[in-house]
Amino acid sequence: MKPIESLVRDNVRNLKPCVHGAEVYGAAEESGFKTEEILDFSSSVNPLGPSQKALDAITGAFGKIEAYPDSNSNALRQILAEHFGGSITKDNIVVGNGSTELMYLFAEAFLRRGEKAVMAAPTFGEYESAVRKTGECVKFVRLGGNFQIEAQAFRQEMPGCKLLFLCNPNNPTSKLIPQKTLTEILDTALSQDMLVFLDEDFLEFIDDEKSRTMIHRIDRYPNLFILRSFTKIFGLTGLRCGYGVANPEIINVLLCSKIPWNVNCLAQPAAIAALKDEEHLKVTRALIKQEKAYLQKELGQFSGFCFSEPDANFFFIDIRNTNLTANALKHRMLKQGILIRDCSSFVGLNEFYIRVAVKTHEENVRLIDAFKKALKAV
Ligand SMILES: Cc1ncc(COP(=O)(O)O)c(C=O)c1O
């Protein structure tokens, strides 16, 4: 038998898994804490967890486990179309096993041999991994001062590329793309027959989400695919459910090329119930707003922390003036049972950036207390 490595496709042989936050299992092993004892600030999801109505829908669906789920998540797509006020129909929607599945599906469906994808640095790492898995190349565009996306820098790199990944607001920088910049980039992409994958997974945490979303603009931009998730504000993180909105031609390609039964029979009804529970979203947004203000003030007291006001539900902090690397600070925090995101794995960042989510007040107080102890020891 030949070595297995020699049988692997070239583009797969060199793949490395993307680094993420929420590594509570590894963190528990390292720290000696149990997973449930670790306070996870590295994962930016709803600190209140999912809606009780979604949890009830899950238990109500237990009887469905013995059958295959609806392969195309039709009921959920219908409810999603209604949720967006009838400006789209279910033919504009594809549902994925988490929104990450749709990144891979999109790259696989549209990137042909020799075609390139372009994206910001830093941004969410799975876009790059999805492109690499197809065997094709990535071009990075560095963000400008204060980690803002600059239209001119993108316009320079876009010619000759097939696919553009954007994240609004961006992970890990917590910055929204200014509307004018976004429109300029989208217009350029349209004029160059380039497809745009716009990740709006964190947009529901933003006050003016409705005026910022591009979901209602898919008629103007037939080249645009917008990503959303039930992981973030809906807190259905472990169930794995996300969706994309685009013109029916794009959606049809993805529906035909995805694996069957990709979204399970508990996730589909849970997502429907979560979407209908507007009260839970309202309470969540109010909590995030209040706690963001609290953390802005408290984190600002650490002279070694440099950050601007976040747009999303997480803070992105330059810690170089603490004289600690992100990795060293992460370990000091973990000794106290708190997990923060060391951002050094993001392309375009050095070893001095961390990301922390906004959680409940009690948890945020613990975070600040742990930072005090961790920084005192420098
Ligand atoms: C910007 C962004 N998009 C997508 C995802 C993945 O979301 P999902 O859980 O829906 O796959 C993440 C996860 O951290 C993210 O930060």
The ligand as an SDF file (V2000), in Angstrom:
LIG
                    3D

 16 16  0  0  0  0  0  0  0  0999 V2000
  -17.9140   36.4980   11.0100 C   0  0  0  0  0  0  0  0  0  0  0  0
  -18.3150   35.0830   11.2480 C   0  0  0  0  0  0  0  0  0  0  0  0
  -19.0530   34.4560   10.3200 N   0  0  0  0  0  0  0  0  0  0  0  0
  -19.4300   33.1710   10.4970 C   0  0  0  0  0  0  0  0  0  0  0  0
  -19.0710   32.4740   11.6270 C   0  0  0  0  0  0  0  0  0  0  0  0
  -19.5030   31.0490   11.7710 C   0  0  0  0  0  0  0  0  0  0  0  0
  -20.8310   31.0070   12.1410 O   0  0  0  0  0  0  0  0  0  0  0  0
  -21.6660   29.6650   12.1670 P   0  0  0  0  0  0  0  0  0  0  0  0
  -21.6770   29.2060   13.5750 O   0  0  0  0  0  0  0  0  0  0  0  0
  -23.0170   30.0920   11.6870 O   0  0  0  0  0  0  0  0  0  0  0  0
  -21.0320   28.6810   11.2710 O   0  0  0  0  0  0  0  0  0  0  0  0
  -18.3140   33.0870   12.6160 C   0  0  0  0  0  0  0  0  0  0  0  0
  -17.9340   32.3450   13.8200 C   0  0  0  0  0  0  0  0  0  0  0  0
  -17.2090   32.7950   14.6540 O   0  0  0  0  0  0  0  0  0  0  0  0
  -17.9210   34.4240   12.4220 C   0  0  0  0  0  0  0  0  0  0  0  0
  -17.1800   35.0610   13.3200 O   0  0  0  0  0  0  0  0  0  0  0  0
  1  2  1  0
  2  3  1  0
  2 15  2  0
  3  4  2  0
  4  5  1  0
  5  6  1  0
  5 12  2  0
  6  7  1  0
  7  8  1  0
  8  9  2  0
  8 10  1  0
  8 11  1  0
 12 13  1  0
 12 15  1  0
 13 14  2  0
 15 16  1  0
M  END
$$$$
